[in-house]
Amino acid sequence: MVANAERAAEFRRLHRSGCFVMPNPWDAGSARVLAGMGFPALATTSAGFAWSTGHPDNSGDAAVGLDATLAHLALIAGAVELPVNADFQGAFARTPDEVADHVDLAVATGVAGLSLEDFSGDPTDPLLPLDVAVERVRAARAAIDEGGSGVVLTARCEAFVWGRPDLGETIRRLVAYAEAGADCLYAPFLTSLDDVAAIVRAVAPAPVNLLVHRPFTTVADAAAAGVRRISVGGQLAKTAWRAVLDAAGEIAERGTFEAFAGLPDVNALLDRP
């Protein structure tokens, strides 16, 4: 297994130029298959993981707890040689000291990066006060630096996720998170490349992650807008769920099994070195 410091260094190198796609597996098998397809890095998905445990992903980091998440991160990071970025949600913490402690635990799982979001836990008032969110980013930065792991810290603004599509506020927060030490900036659920380009300009030279959760762009167009990193969140997991629901629906409603034609040889996929 490649040492974690080497994977963190490689992950950091990927952010320096160009644009790379970092798809999101939800279990060890999907991680190994995606790694075998030639992607340079992977990222966990809190949504995909929550669904795999029988929980909806609609309440921030309350859906699945810290211990289960740490075990999941270790499982995914241990399944592949690639750098893995952790969807660490709100770090399962309120205070900066708790954030630092939990970031240390996440780094120890072998991930090469982790993301920290500013969701308050209250959908009616979804964003933490900016000063609080900034202190949490600073705490995560200090924990990573003190540990010497080189893990890449991504700071997320959740405004668009929770129905607050205020580009100005999103940019204000991301700039503050960059100043607090975030290596990469991220605002999920953007659907306008003009908005993406505005964020890229505002936080430059720090790299920006773009979530593609619907077919509104291409890798080439995102790269042209200045995006350095693309992830897909729970969308691959949802695609798998759709296939299961379609096949099971056919059986339940028609009594036929046409969906079983032409299935992939999963054993062969997982036999790859």
N, C-alpha and C positions, 0 to 999 in steps of 0.2 A: 504494500500500500504506500502511495506517495505521502510523504510527511506533510502535516498540515501547514507548516510554514512555507513549504514549496508551493502548495496549492494556493495559499493566500497571496504569495508573491505573483503567481501566474494570473490570478484573478485581478490583482491590481494592474498588472501589465495590460490585460485586455481592455481596461478602461482608458488607456492613454490615447488611443487613436482608433479611427474607424468605427464600425458598428457591429455588434455581435448579438445573436439571439440566444437567450437563456430560457429554454422551455421548463415547464414546471411539472415534474413527476409527483405522484401522490403516494407511491409505495416503492419498495426496493426493486420490484420487477420492472415497473415503468421507468425507474431511474436507469437501470441497466440497459434497457432497450434504447432509450433516448441517447445515452452515452455512446452506444454502438452505432448510432446514426451520424456521428461526427460533430455534434454540437460541442462548443468549447467549454461550456459551463452549464450548470443546472441550478434551479431554485426550487425550494419547497413551496407548497401552497397550503396555507392554513385552511382554505375552503375545501380543497380536495381531501386533505387529511381529516377534517371534521366530518365530511360526508362518509368517509370510509369507516368511521367509528359509529355511524348512526346518528350524528348530530347535525343540525343545520348550522350554517356559518353566518349568523345574522346578529351576533352580539359581541363582536370584537373578540378579545382573547378569553372570554368567559365560556365559549363553547367547549373547548378542550383545555385542560389545565396545564400548568407548567411542567410537571413531571412527565406527563404523556408527550408533550411537545418536545422536550429534551430527548426522550427516548426515540422519538420519530426522527429528529435531526441526526442523531447518532446512526440510526438505521440507514438513512439516505446517504449520509456522508461516507459511511462504511461500505456501501454497496458499489461505489464507483471510484475511479481514480481522478475524476474531474473536480474542479472547484465547485462547491455547492454554496449557494446563498440561502440563508435562513429567513423565511417569513416569520419574524419573531413578534409580530403584532405590536402590542404595547409593552412588551417585555414582562407581562404579567406582574406589573409593578405600578405603584403610584408615585413614590418619592424618588428623587434622584439616586439616593443611596441604594434603594431596592433595585432600581434599573441597573446600576453598576454591578451589583451582586449577581443579578440574573444574566447580564451580558457575559460575565465571567463563566457562568455555567454553560451558556450557549457556545461560547468559543471552545470550551473543553470537549464539545461533541465532535469536533473536527471540521466544522464549517469554515469556509473561506471568506464569508461575508454574512452580514445580517442587516435586516431592515427594522427600523423603529418608527412607529406611527404615532400621530397626535390625536387619535380618537379618544374622547373623554369617557366612553362607556355609556353615555346618555344620548340616544338618537335625537332627542328633542333639543339638545345643546351639544352637538357632537364634537366640537373641537376644544381641546384643552386651552386655557389661557396661553397666549404666546410666550410669556415669560416662563411659565411652568414647562411648556414643551421645549423651549430652548435649554433650560437647565437639565432636562432629561437627556437631550442630545449631548450636552457637555459631559454629563456623567458617563454616558456610553463611550464617548471618545476617550475620556480619561482611563476608563477600565481597560479598553483595548490597548491604549498606549502603555499603560503600566504593566500589562501582561506581555508586551512585546510580540504579540502574535502576528501583527500586520493585517489582521482581518479588516475587510472593507466595510465601512459603516455607511448605510443608506438611510436617509431620513425622508419620511413620507408625510405629505399633507393629505388628509382624508376628506377635504372639503367636497370634492366632486362626488365621492363615494356616498356621502350622507346627505345629498341634496342641497349642497351649498356651493353652486357652481360660480364662485366669485374668483375670477382669474387674478384680479389685483391682490386680494387677500392671500390667495395661494402663492403668488410670487413673493409677497412680503414674508410669508412664513418660510418658504424654501431658501430665500436669501439669508434669513436669520439662521436657519439650520446649517447652511454652508459656513457662515461666519463662526458658528459654534463648533465646527469641526467635522461635519458630515463630509464623507468622501464623494457621495453620489446623492442626487436628489430625485424625488419621485412623487408624482401626483397621479394616482390611479383614476381611471374612468374619464380621462380626456378623450375627446372624439374629433378635435379640430387640430390639424397640423399647424394652423396659424397660432393657436394657443401653445402648442408644443414648442414652436420656434421662439415664441416670446419668452417662455421659461428658459429655454436653452441660452438665449441671449442674457437673461437676467442673472443667471447663476454662473455664467462662464468665468473661469475655465473649468469649473467642476462638471463632471459628466452627468447626464440625465438618463434615467430609466423610463421607458415608455411601456405601459401595459397596453397590449392589443387584445381587447376583450370582445371586439366585434370587427367585421371586415371593413374598416374605414381607411386603411392605409396598406402599404407594402413595406418590406424591409428597405428597398431602394429609396422610397419616398421619405421614410422616417430618417434614414441616414442623411439624405439631402437636407432635412430640416435640422440636422445637427445632433440627433439622438445617438448616444454611444451604446446603449444597452436596451434590448427588447425582451420583455417577459410576457407570458400569457395567463398568469394566474391560474384560476381553476378551470380554464376553458378546455384544456385537454381532458381533464377529469369529466367535465360535462359532456364532452364528445363521446367518451366511453359510456357514460350513463345513458346518453341518447341511443347508442347502439344496443345496449341491454334492454332498454324500454321498448325499442322498436321490435327486437326479436321476441321478447316475452309477450308483447302485445299481439304479435302475429299468432303465436301459439294460443293465447287465451281467447282471441277473437275469431280466428279462422281455423284453428286446429292444424295449421301447416307449419313447416320448418324451413321455408325457403331462405331465411336469413342465415342459415348454417352453411350455405354454399360459399365456397371460395374463402374460407377462413384462413388466417395466417397460421403458420407453424410456430407457435410460441416457444416450444422447446428448442427449435433451431435458433430462434432469436436470442434466447437466454444462454445458449451454448457458446456464443461468441466469446472470445477471450477478453 
